[in-house]
Amino acid sequence: MAESMKSLAGQVVVVMGGSAGIGLETARQAGAAGARVIITGRDRDRLEKAAAEVGAESAVTLDMYDPAELEALFADLPQQLDHLLVGGSGPFYAPLPELDLAQAERFMSQHVVGSLRIARLCIGRVRAGGSLTFISGTGARRPGVGLMIAAIATAAQSAIVANAAVEIAPIRVNTVAAGFVDTPLSARLLGDQLEDRRAELRATLPIGRVVGPDDVAALVVHLMTNGALTGATYDIDGGQQLVSR
């Protein structure tokens, strides 16, 4: 942590999706490391509460998938940014026979074209050697019923960061691919199955515990502070991919 604190002191860190879960914890750790933190989120009340909790410099209500709102955000941000984290909105699961193609098209446009839009907006705004980090997932690495759209989005994200790392260099671009993380989003998705899933993971994961937002946030902060890392996808799942589901 000492090196991270030295490296982030006074730097501008923007966390898109910073009002809960991984984004909120990243904002907390970046702030503790001395960064000037700006967070965004859709829900104003939750965003203001999060900003007060982590000592954010400002909090901006934003739908990151709305092009006009995104353009307005970048216009209002400080002229030079050091690091940007783009949080995920959650997975998309649907068996092919039941797939709503219009909904799938919207999801793909938001996540694929949306990532391209953010990367382009970083040009000339994120300093040389600064970073752009996306949150992705590992849940669709293995083929399965209902995983097609999530798998395509996951693969596309890795392709985007690899190419963007070359195209917008010397800005560094990476993806953090998380497995199950014990967040409010996971709780909403699993409902009354949450405790069973936690128990299963504790019993099967090589690390013997469930991955938390603090684990993922620590990796994100490391990607911000280690200037040699770019163009890669970093899995963080406690070894979940090594064991049977």
C-alpha positions in Angstrom: 0.0 0.0 0.0 2.9 2.4 0.7 3.9 2.4 -3.0 0.3 2.9 -4.1 -0.1 5.8 -1.7 3.0 7.5 -3.1 1.9 6.9 -6.7 -1.7 8.1 -6.4 -1.2 11.2 -4.2 -2.8 14.2 -5.8 -3.9 12.3 -8.9 -7.4 12.5 -10.5 -9.2 9.2 -10.4 -12.6 8.9 -12.1 -14.7 5.9 -11.1 -17.7 5.4 -13.4 -20.2 3.3 -11.5 -18.7 4.3 -8.1 -21.8 4.3 -5.9 -21.7 0.6 -5.0 -19.8 -2.7 -5.1 -16.4 -2.8 -6.9 -16.6 0.9 -8.0 -17.3 2.1 -4.5 -14.5 0.1 -3.0 -12.1 1.3 -5.7 -13.0 4.9 -4.9 -12.4 4.2 -1.2 -9.0 2.7 -1.8 -7.9 5.4 -4.3 -9.0 8.1 -1.9 -7.2 6.4 1.0 -4.1 6.4 -1.3 -4.3 10.2 -1.6 -6.1 10.5 -5.0 -8.7 13.2 -5.9 -11.7 11.0 -6.5 -14.6 11.7 -8.8 -17.5 9.1 -8.9 -20.5 8.7 -11.2 -23.7 6.7 -10.9 -27.3 6.7 -11.9 -29.0 7.0 -8.6 -28.5 10.5 -7.1 -29.3 9.6 -3.5 -27.0 6.5 -3.5 -24.3 8.5 -5.3 -24.3 11.3 -2.7 -24.2 8.8 0.1 -21.2 7.1 -1.5 -19.4 10.3 -2.2 -19.7 11.3 1.5 -18.5 7.8 2.5 -15.3 7.9 0.5 -14.6 11.6 0.5 -15.1 12.0 -3.2 -14.2 15.4 -4.6 -17.4 15.4 -6.7 -20.2 13.1 -7.7 -21.9 13.2 -11.1 -25.2 11.6 -12.0 -24.6 9.7 -15.2 -26.0 7.0 -17.4 -22.6 5.9 -18.9 -24.4 4.3 -21.9 -26.0 7.6 -22.9 -23.7 9.2 -25.5 -24.8 12.7 -24.7 -24.4 12.3 -21.0 -21.0 10.8 -21.5 -19.8 13.7 -23.7 -21.1 16.2 -21.1 -19.3 14.4 -18.3 -15.9 14.5 -20.1 -16.5 18.2 -20.9 -16.9 19.0 -17.2 -14.1 16.8 -15.9 -10.6 18.3 -15.1 -8.6 18.9 -18.2 -6.0 16.2 -17.3 -7.1 12.9 -15.8 -4.8 10.3 -14.4 -6.9 7.2 -14.1 -10.4 6.1 -15.2 -12.3 3.0 -14.0 -15.4 1.9 -16.0 -17.6 -0.4 -13.8 -19.8 -3.2 -15.2 -23.5 -3.2 -15.2 -23.9 -6.9 -14.7 -24.3 -10.0 -17.0 -26.8 -10.8 -19.7 -28.2 -14.3 -19.5 -30.8 -15.8 -21.9 -31.1 -19.1 -23.8 -31.1 -18.6 -27.5 -34.7 -19.7 -28.2 -35.9 -17.2 -25.6 -33.5 -14.4 -26.6 -34.9 -11.0 -27.1 -32.8 -9.9 -30.0 -33.6 -6.2 -29.6 -32.5 -6.3 -26.0 -29.4 -8.3 -26.9 -28.5 -5.7 -29.5 -28.9 -2.9 -27.0 -26.7 -4.7 -24.5 -24.0 -5.3 -27.1 -24.1 -1.7 -28.3 -23.9 -0.4 -24.8 -20.9 -2.6 -23.8 -19.0 -2.8 -27.0 -19.6 0.5 -28.7 -19.8 2.2 -25.3 -16.3 0.9 -24.4 -15.0 2.3 -27.7 -16.7 5.6 -27.1 -15.1 5.9 -23.6 -11.6 5.0 -24.9 -11.9 7.6 -27.6 -12.9 10.3 -25.1 -9.8 9.5 -23.1 -7.5 10.6 -25.9 -5.9 13.9 -25.0 -7.5 13.8 -21.5 -5.8 11.0 -19.7 -2.1 11.8 -19.2 0.7 9.8 -20.8 1.2 6.7 -18.6 -2.2 7.1 -17.0 -4.7 4.3 -17.2 -8.2 3.3 -18.4 -9.5 0.1 -16.8 -12.7 -1.8 -17.5 -14.5 -4.3 -15.3 -15.5 -7.5 -17.2 -16.2 -11.1 -16.1 -15.2 -14.7 -16.3 -18.6 -16.2 -16.0 -19.0 -16.9 -19.7 -15.6 -18.4 -20.4 -17.1 -21.9 -20.5 -19.9 -22.4 -23.1 -23.3 -23.0 -21.6 -27.0 -22.5 -22.1 -27.9 -18.9 -21.8 -24.3 -17.6 -21.8 -23.9 -16.6 -25.5 -24.4 -12.8 -25.2 -22.3 -12.6 -22.0 -19.5 -14.6 -23.7 -19.5 -12.4 -26.8 -19.3 -9.3 -24.6 -16.5 -10.8 -22.5 -14.4 -11.7 -25.5 -15.0 -8.3 -27.2 -13.8 -6.5 -24.1 -10.5 -8.3 -24.1 -10.1 -7.4 -27.8 -11.0 -3.8 -27.2 -8.4 -3.3 -24.5 -5.6 -5.1 -26.5 -6.2 -2.9 -29.5 -6.9 0.3 -27.5 -3.6 -0.1 -25.6 -1.8 0.2 -29.0 -4.1 2.9 -30.5 -4.3 5.3 -27.6 -0.8 4.7 -26.2 0.8 5.9 -24.0 -2.5 5.7 -22.1 -2.5 2.2 -20.6 -5.7 0.1 -21.1 -6.6 -3.0 -19.2 -9.6 -5.2 -18.2 -10.2 -6.8 -14.8 -12.3 -10.0 -15.4 -14.0 -10.9 -12.1 -15.6 -14.1 -11.2 -18.2 -14.2 -8.5 -17.8 -11.1 -6.2 -19.8 -10.7 -3.1 -21.5 -7.4 -4.0 -25.0 -5.9 -3.8 -25.4 -6.8 -7.5 -24.7 -10.4 -6.8 -27.2 -10.4 -3.9 -29.9 -9.0 -6.2 -29.2 -11.5 -9.0 -29.1 -14.6 -6.6 -31.8 -13.6 -4.2 -32.5 -16.3 -1.6 -29.8 -18.5 -3.3 -27.0 -16.1 -2.2 -26.1 -18.0 1.0 -26.0 -21.3 -0.8 -23.7 -19.9 -3.4 -21.4 -18.4 -0.8 -21.1 -21.7 1.0 -20.4 -23.5 -2.2 -17.6 -21.2 -3.1 -16.0 -21.4 0.3 -16.0 -25.1 0.0 -14.7 -25.3 -3.5 -12.5 -22.3 -4.3 -8.7 -22.9 -3.9 -8.5 -19.7 -1.7 -11.2 -21.1 0.7 -13.2 -17.9 0.8 -15.4 -15.7 -1.4 -13.9 -12.9 -3.4 -15.0 -9.5 -2.2 -15.0 -6.0 -3.7 -11.9 -5.1 -1.8 -9.9 -7.8 -3.6 -10.9 -6.5 -7.0 -10.4 -2.9 -6.0 -6.9 -3.7 -4.9 -6.1 -5.1 -8.3 -7.6 -2.1 -10.0 -5.4 0.2 -7.9 -2.4 -1.9 -8.8 -3.1 -1.5 -12.5 -3.3 2.3 -11.9 0.0 2.4 -10.1 2.1 -0.1 -12.1 3.1 1.7 -15.3 4.3 -1.4 -17.0 0.9 -3.0 -17.4 -1.2 -2.5 -20.5 -3.3 -4.3 -23.1 -4.2 -7.3 -20.9 -7.1 -9.0 -19.2 -6.5 -9.9 -15.5 -8.7 -12.6 -14.0 -9.6 -12.4 -10.4 -11.9 -15.2 -9.3 -10.2 -17.0 -6.4 -9.4 -19.9 -8.7 -13.1 -20.5 -9.7 -12.2 -21.4 -13.3 -9.9 -24.2 -12.0 -12.7 -26.1 -10.3 -15.9 -27.6 -11.6 -19.1 -25.6 -11.2 
